[in-house]
Amino acid sequence: MGRLSGSVTFITGASAGIGAAVAREAARQGSDVVLTARRQERLQALAAEIESMGRRALIARCDVTRDGDLETAVAKAQQEFGHIDTVIANAGFGVVGPFESLTMEDYRRQFETNVFGVLRTVMATREPLIAARGCLAIVGSVNGYVSTPGSSAYSMSKGAVHALAFTLWHELRPHGVGVTLVAPGFVKSEIRQIDNRGVHHPHARDHIPSWLSGSTEKTARRILLAVRKRRRVEVITGHARVAVFVQRHFPWLPSPLLSFFSVLRRANRIRRA
């Protein structure tokens, strides 16, 4: 039997990237899954793949920026499975660009998904998690520790969910719920093909070198292992761990390196209409 046999894993942002990889890996380890995202056709394809592994996959179309969507998805999951054991609050995207080029609406849009979307997820799943004495994983970013030029909106949003995760670790622990903050570095996914309005540009080139990007499959395995062991924090990819270590212990050192990353980020920006 798999490590997660008999459990139910609820995933936001499950249509691509880390979310889809976590869904596949959870199914491989024996879990049934609840797939939530906006892109219904992708969820259907993923659900068919998971069901071919012998696991159940429930599709719950959901926009984390809309009040009520997550409560509806959770009610659907409860009706189908009777319990939710693990929640992966993964939905998010990145608003990038120099401060002077961003508008107040850009920052609001970033926080509506990356911060309030996580809050909606936690609020909707809190009671089922307490009932199951389950686990919550909040997907942050290395940018929640290290802010780079051109990432003010994204870094602010991830810093906010880092603070939320650390607070919830204390508050939910007495209820038997484990809370894990996941902080990935660069991972091969669609996030750098999505513009500041959340529109996916499938032909946009990813300018992050492949040697610097971890795989979604390995990231998914690390996330589920960290959740299973109820680790408080899981920083994923070697370069991310180095960056966090240096920022903590030698905060003066990253400055010369940030120019390099700002060049990469500027090159990777998708022009807005």
Rosetta blueprint (number, residue, H / E / L):
1 M L
2 G L
3 R L
4 L L
5 S L
6 G L
7 S L
8 V E
9 T E
10 F E
11 I E
12 T E
13 G L
14 A L
15 S L
16 A L
17 G H
18 I H
19 G H
20 A H
21 A H
22 V H
23 A H
24 R H
25 E H
26 A H
27 A H
28 R H
29 Q L
30 G L
31 S L
32 D E
33 V E
34 V E
35 L E
36 T E
37 A E
38 R L
39 R L
40 Q H
41 E H
42 R H
43 L H
44 Q H
45 A H
46 L H
47 A H
48 A H
49 E H
50 I H
51 E H
52 S L
53 M L
54 G L
55 R L
56 R L
57 A E
58 L E
59 I E
60 A E
61 R E
62 C L
63 D L
64 V L
65 T L
66 R L
67 D L
68 G L
69 D H
70 L H
71 E H
72 T H
73 A H
74 V H
75 A H
76 K H
77 A H
78 Q H
79 Q H
80 E H
81 F H
82 G L
83 H L
84 I L
85 D L
86 T E
87 V E
88 I E
89 A E
90 N L
91 A L
92 G L
93 F L
94 G L
95 V L
96 V L
97 G L
98 P L
99 F H
100 E H
101 S H
102 L L
103 T L
104 M H
105 E H
106 D H
107 Y H
108 R H
109 R H
110 Q H
111 F H
112 E H
113 T H
114 N H
115 V L
116 F H
117 G H
118 V H
119 L H
120 R H
121 T H
122 V H
123 M H
124 A H
125 T H
126 R H
127 E H
128 P H
129 L H
130 I H
131 A H
132 A H
133 R L
134 G L
135 C E
136 L E
137 A E
138 I E
139 V E
140 G L
141 S L
142 V H
143 N H
144 G H
145 Y L
146 V L
147 S L
148 T L
149 P L
150 G L
151 S L
152 S H
153 A H
154 Y H
155 S H
156 M H
157 S H
158 K H
159 G H
160 A H
161 V H
162 H H
163 A H
164 L H
165 A H
166 F H
167 T H
168 L H
169 W H
170 H H
171 E H
172 L H
173 R H
174 P H
175 H H
176 G L
177 V L
178 G E
179 V E
180 T E
181 L E
182 V E
183 A E
184 P E
185 G L
186 F L
187 V E
188 K L
189 S L
190 E L
191 I H
192 R H
193 Q H
194 I E
195 D L
196 N L
197 R L
198 G L
199 V L
200 H E
201 H L
202 P L
203 H L
204 A L
205 R L
206 D L
207 H L
208 I L
209 P L
210 S H
211 W H
212 L H
213 S L
214 G E
215 S L
216 T H
217 E H
218 K H
219 T H
220 A H
221 R H
222 R H
223 I H
224 L H
225 L H
226 A H
227 V H
228 R H
229 K L
230 R L
231 R L
232 R L
233 V E
234 E E
235 V E
236 I E
237 T L
238 G H
239 H H
240 A H
241 R H
242 V H
243 A H
244 V H
245 F H
246 V H
247 Q H
248 R H
249 H H
250 F L
251 P L
252 W L
253 L L
254 P L
255 S H
256 P H
257 L H
258 L H
259 S H
260 F H
261 F H
262 S H
263 V H
264 L H
265 R H
266 R H
267 A H
268 N H
269 R L
270 I L
271 R L
272 R L
273 A L
